[in-house]
Amino acid sequence: MELVDHYLDRVERLDGALGSFVTMTADAARAAAKEAETRVVQSDADDLPLLHGVPIAFKDLTATAGVPTKFGSLALADNVPPFDADVVKLLNEAGVLSLGKTATSELGISLSCETELGPPTHSPWRRGLMAGGSSGGAAAAVAAGLVPFAQGSDGAGSLRVPAALCGVIGFKPSRGLVSHGPLHSGMFGMPINGPVARTVADAAVLLDAMAVAMPGEPYFCPPPPPEGSYLAALRRPLRRPDGRPLRVGRHAEPLLAETVVDREVLREWDRAGRLLESLGCEVFDVPAPFDPSIGSLFQQVFSVLAAMPLPPSRERLLQPLTRYVRAEAAKVSAVGVLGILSQLQNAARAAMRALADVDLVLTPTVAEVSVPLGHFTEPGDPAEHLARQRRFSPFCAPYNLTGQPAVSLPLGQSESGLPIGVMLAAQQGQDALLLAVGAALEQAAPWADRKPPVW
């Protein structure tokens, strides 16, 4: 009970300046905490679930039984699902206690959480800067110490972008590792649930609870690591199975748009490469495996994903960007979507084959240190909004296309004290290796004690 009260008190005192939560479930959390305490008294410690009594928060795009799931939209403000998403069910079975729902952008489309449901989500490091999206509320809440960790999801960088901006870890697992059921279209296999955390160990233990194979999923669930858990795998040696050093290919060429990467971002990316070399990895430059021309193709597919059915009377409640994206999706025929997916799949094949002998790829997470709230909407043109997003985040989305695991790590800081993330991606199914490398980097250059002013 004390742990739940501690975090609820922090939310009450601090979240007014952040806007990281959109729905609170304080009474339910306290009731669950009392039940958890009773179970501790009545049970053997070995019988308690992995995360017994640990507070968490769920993203507002994730279905929670009996709790509003608004999808960041006035058009769905009264939506209360009668069921839990699989990831919620699994985490509840692991013992977590939910404090509520974290803010997201409308339908997860924007890279900044600025909706009509409430105030925008600010960076915990500097008010007025965006926290990122669409898992911006989750990242801001974890960074500010309002929850120890949180669930988020990532369809084009939605875990990694806010993690980089808020100075936390955003881990996008391999395709198929975490269920998107029980009612979800699959969305071409691009979105996936994952953890937001302050430490790699916290991300690993949360992934252990999430990564349970569920019947009927459309994509193969990679097997658990040989160590038995992702947490245990953090201790594995940073070597290939034959004992040779891990091969890390690095590049800082934008993948979705032609843009200039900030010098401070490049400095921390270069530093990350040198840290990996100091850990015994073989680090070398590789050509960018995707051409920026895929950016427009990816945007068309993502527009189709945003075209969820809505009653016509609710359309007027959508934000301009969402209405624009849905209108663009309406222009694409079913045959056109299949053609675009074919082109993207061919691009993914070519990229994976070019990197077949590379264990990890190192890039920046985003191209800039940060931008102010309103940066994307400032032109008043939804098409320019999307173009600015691609220029700001030109590295993340291709890994949703390939299905590879990818993580943003808060390795660096700008000269003005803002966090800078770097991104590592591994071969599909190599989530344990990616986490082990992240843990080694965290030990070499610790970040967990680096806290934002709001803390």
N, C-alpha and C positions, 0 to 999 in steps of 0.2 A: 504493500500500500504506500509506503514512504517513497518508493521509486516513482510510482505513478503520480503521486501528489507533487513530487519535485518537478517533474517535467510539465505537468499541467500548470503549475505556478509559473514556470518560465514562459510557457506559451502565453498565459494571461498578461504577464508583465512586458514581454518583449515583442510579441507578434504583431502588435498594432503598428509598429514601425517597419515590419517586414512584409506582411501579407502572405505568409507561407501556407496558412491553413484556410480552407474554404468552408469546412464543416468540422465541428468539434463533437466528440462523443464522450464527454467527461464523465457523465453519470454511469454509462455502460462500462467505461474503463475502471472506475472505482469499484463497481460491483464485481467485475471480473477479477480485480486485484484481491478482493476479499475471498473469493472462491479459490484463487491461487494460493493464498496464505493458508487456507484450511487444508488444501491438498498437501502442502509442504508438511504440515503437522501430522497428517494421516498416512503419508507415503514414505517409502524408502527413497533416499536421494537418487538412487540409480533408476528408479521407476519414473522419475519426472522427465518431461520432454526437454529437448535440446535448449529451447529458449524460454523456459518456464518463467512467466511473470515479467518478461522484458518488454517495455513499451516500444511501439512502432507506429507508423502512419502509412496509410495507403493512398495512392494517387487517385485523383478524382476521375480518371478514365477507367478505373478498375472497379468492377461490380462488387458491391458489398451488400449482403442481404439486410434489408430493413434500414439501410443508411443511404441517404441521398448520394447518387452518382450523377453529377450534373454535366460531365464532359466539358466543364469550363464554359457553359453556354446558358444564357437565359432561356433559350428554346427548350432546354432539357432540365430546367431548374427544379421541376417537380418529379423527376425520374427517381424512383426508389425500387431497385431490383429486388425480386423475391429470392434471389440465390447469390451465393458467393462465387467469384471467379476461382478457378482452381488454385491460383497462386495464393489467394486469401485463405482458402480452405487449408492448404498445406501449411502455411505459416501459423494459422490458428492452431492446427494440430501440433505444431512445434512449440506452442506455449505462449506466443506473443500476445500482448494486450494492446489493442488499437486505441489511439487517442483521437483519431479522426481522419479526415481526407485532406490531402495537400493540393494546393492550387496547380492548375494546368492551363495551357492555352486552349482556346476554343477548338474542340475536337482534336487537339494535339497538333494543329497545323502550324502554329507560329513558334518561333524560337524564343519568344518572350511571353511571360504570363501576364498579359494585359487584357482583361476581359470585363464584361459588364456585370459580373457577379459581385464584384467588390473592388477594393484597391489593387493596384498592380503589385506584383511581387518584386521587392527590391533586393539588391545584393546585400548580404550581411556585412560586406566590407565597406560599402560606401552607399549611403542612401541616394537614390536618383539614378543609380546604374542598374541595369537589368540583371536578374538572377538566371536568365536563360530559360529555355523551355524544350520540350513541353513538361519535363519533370522538374520545373524550376522551384515549385513549392517544396518538393522533397529535398532538393539540394540545399535550399536556403534554411530549411528547418534543421537538417543535420549539421550544417556549418555553424548555425547559431546555438547549437546545443539544446534544441527544443525536443528532439528525440535522439536516441543513440544511433539509430540507422533507420532507413525507410525503404519501401518498395517503390520502384518506378518502372517505366517502360521506355523502349527505344525503337522508333521506326525509321529514323534518319539522323540519329545523333541525340535523341531526346533525353538520354541519361548522361551522355558524355559532355555535351555542351554546357548544361548547367553545372555539372561537377567541376568543369574547368573554371567557370566564372565564380563559383562559390568556394573553391578551395577544398573540395572533397573528392572522393573516389566514385566514379560512375562506371559500372561494369556491365557491358552488353554481352550476355552469354552466347554460345554457339546456337545456331538455329536448331530448334527441337529440344534443347536441354530443359527449358522451363515451359510448361504448358500455357497456352493462351485460351484454354477451354473454360467452362463447358460450352458456352455459346459465343463463338467468334468465327469470323469468316476465314481466318488464316492470313488474309491480306497479302497474298503472294509470298508468305514466309518472311516478310521484312521486319515487322515489329516483334519484340520479345521482351518479357519481363526480366528485371534484374535488380540488383542491390545498389543503394546509395549509402556510403559509409565514410567514416573518418579514417579507418585503418584497413589495411588489406585483410587482416585477420577477421575483422567484423564483416567485411564483404564476403569472405569465404564461408563463415558460419551461416550467414544469411542464405548464400547460394546452396549450401548443404540442405537447408530446409526447403528451398524452392525446387531444386533439381530432382524431382521424383517423376519417373515415367508414368504417364497416365494413359489408360486405354483409349484407342480411337484417335490419337493425335495424328495429324497429316504428315508430320516429319519425324524421322528417326531420332530417338533420344540417345545421345552419346552415352556410353557406359561410364560409371563412376571411376574415379582415378584408382589405380592399384593400391594406393595407400589407404583406401577405404573412405576417405572424406576429402573435401577440398581444403579443409582446415589442416589436416595432417599433411597434405601434399605441399604445403608452404615450405616444408623443410627439405624438399627434394633437391639434389644437386643441380646446378645450372649447367647441365651437360646434355649432349645428345645420347641416345641409348648406347652408341658405340664408344662413348667417352670423349668424343671430340667436342670442341666448344660450340655453343649455340651460335648460329649465324643470324645476325641482325642486319637487315637491309634498311637503310634510312633514306628518306627523301622529304623535302619540304615544298614540293611542287603541288599547288592546289589541284584538286581532282574534279571539282564540279563547276568551277568558274575561274576565269582569269582574274587574278587579284594580286595585290602586294601583301606579303606577310610581314607583320610588324617586327622590327628589329629585336625588341625584347623577347618576343615569342621565339624568334630564331635563336637567340642567345640561349634560352632555356632548353630548346630542342637539341642544340649542339652539346650543351652540358650533359643532358641525359645520355647522349651517345658516348661521351667520355666516361660517365659513371658505369655504363654497361661494359665498356672495355675494361675498366678497373675490376669488374666482377668476373672477368675471364671470358666475356663474349667476344666473338669476332664481328666487328661493326664495319660496314662498308656502304657506300652509296649505291643506290639502285635507281633506275629510271622510274618515274611515276607510272604505275601499272594501268591507270585509267586516263583517258583523254577528257578534257573539260567538256567536250561535245556531248557527253552522256548526261550533263546537268539538265538539259531541257527534256530529255527522255525520262529521266527520273522524276522530274516535276510533273510530267503528264500522268505517270503512274500514281504518284502521290495524290494528285487531284482526284483520281478515280477512287482512291481509298477514302477520301473525305466525303464522298457522295452517299453517306448513309441515309436510308429513308427517313423522311420527316413529314409530318402533316403539313400541307401547304400553308395553313394558318401560322405555323411556327417559323417559316422561312424568314419572315420579316424581322424576327428577333435575332437573327444571325448577324455577326459582325461583317463589315465590308469584305475583308479578306476571305472569309469562309464562303460568302455568297459568290465571290469572283471565282474561287477555286472550284466550287460546285458547278458553276456555269461553264467553266472550261472543260470539266469532266463530261458534261452533257454533249460536248462537241465530238467526243471520241467514241467511235463505234466499238462494239465488242470485237470485231475483226481488227480494228485499230489497236486496241489494248493488247491483243495477242501478238500483233506485229511488234509493238514496242517492247513487250516482255521478251520476245525472241531476240531483239537487238541487245537488250540489257543482259540477257543470259549469255549471249555470245561474248559480250565485253567482259563479263565475270569469268567465263572460261579462260579467255586470253590472259586476264590478269593473274588468275590462280596458276596457270601454267608457267607464266613468266617468273613467278615467285615460288615455284615448286621446291626449290632447294634452299628456301629462306625460312627459318624457324619463326622469326618475329619481324614485323615491320614497325619502324619508329617514325612518327610524324608529329607535327603540332596537333593539338585538338581543334583549335580554332585559329583564325588568321589574325585576330586582334586581341589585345589584352581584355578590353571590355568596351561596351557602348552604352549610352544613356537610354533610359526608358523612353519610348517614343521614337527611337532611331529608325525602326523599320516602317512605322506608320507615318513618319514626318512628311514624306512626299505627297501623301493623300492618294496614292496610286497603288492598288493591290499588286499589279505586275511588278512595279519597282520594289515593293515590299518583299516579294519573293526573290527578286534579283539581289537585293541587299542581303537577304538571308544566305543565299548561295555564296556570295563573296565573303561573308563573315564566317560561314561554316562550310568550307569546301573539301574537308577531309573525311568527315564521319560517315556520310550516307553510303558510300560504296561497300562498306563492311556489312550493312544490312542487306545489300544485294547479294554478296557472296555467302553470307551466313557465318562468317568468321567471328570468333570472340574478339572483343576489343575493349580496352579500358583507358579511361582518362585518369592520370595520376597527378596530384597537386604538387609537383616537384619544385616549382619555382615561384618567384615573386617579382613584380615589376619594381622599378625604382621608386614608385609612389606607394608601394606596399600592397598592391593588388595581386591575387593569386594568378598563376599561369600554369595551365595543365599541359602535359605531353601525352600522346596517345601511343599505345602499343597494341598491335593486333597479332594473333597467332593463327596457325592453321586450324581449320575447323575441327572441333572436338578436343583441342589442346587447351581447354580452359584452366586446368590445373597448372600446366606449365606457365601460362600467362600470369596467374596469381602468384606462383612461386617467384617469378622474376620481379613482379611488383613488390612482393615482400622483401626481396633482397635490396631493391632500390630504396624502399622505405627505411631499411636498417642502415643503408649507406648514407642517406640524406633524409633524416627524419622530418616529418611534417605535422605529426599529430598534435604537438603542443602549439602550433601556429594557429591562433584564434582571432576571429574578426572583432572589431571594436564593440559590436553589439553584445558580445559574449558577457 
